[in-house]
Amino acid sequence: MKVILRNPNRELEFRGPMSVVKLLRQLELHRESVLVISAGTLVPGDAILADDQEVEIRPVISGGAVAVGTEVVG
């Protein structure tokens, strides 16, 4: 399977079938820190990835919005 990693960008090849959990373990990535996407859809951790499948792994980026007009009391 073709695996596209983001940040830093690189492409790797793995033999499938393989579970998402096993793939992430081989890449030494934590499931909670990345999104696994195939054909534009998020792939759950228990899914089995096919040998001919292409997946993209993106880091989870979280942020927040600053509330306007609120007062911080402390």
N, C-alpha and C positions, 0 to 999 in steps of 0.2 A: 504494500500500500504506500501511497505517497503521503508524506506528512510535511505540512508547511508550518513552520514555527515563526512566530512574530516576536520582535523585540528581544534579541536580534533576529533579523530575517534569515532563514535558512531552510533548505529542503532536505529531507531524509527519506530513505526507503526502508520499509520493514516488510517482512513476510507475514501474511495473514493466513487464516483468520486469527484475530486476537481481540481480547476485550479492551475496552477503553482503560480500565484500571491497570491492566498489565502493560499497555503501551506507556501510560504515564509513569508507571514504576520504572520501566526501562529508561525513560528519559529523565528520571529523578525529579519529577514534577509532582506537586501536591494537587489533588483534584479540586480543592477549594480555591486554588490560586489561578486556575485557568478555565477557559471555555473551550470545549471541543465542538467543532462545527463541521458538518458534511452536507453538501448540496444546499447550503444556506439555512440549515436547521441545526439547533443545538442537539448534541448527542449525549444521552444519559450515560452515567458511569458503568452501568451493567450491560451496555450494548456491545455486540460483537461486530468488529470492523472486518470487512472482507478484504481479501488480498488485492483486489482491483479498485478498492475504494480510495478516494482522496479526502484527507481531513486537514483542517486548519486548527492550530492551537494558538489561542490568543490569551495574553495575561488578563486577569480580571482587573479592571481599573475602576476604583470607586472614588467618588468625590461628593461634595455636597454643595448645596446652594446657600448663599448667604441671605438670610431673611432681611427684608427691608422694613424699617419702621418698628423694629423690636428693640427692647431695652435689655441689656444684660445686667443682672443684679448679682452682686457677689461680694 
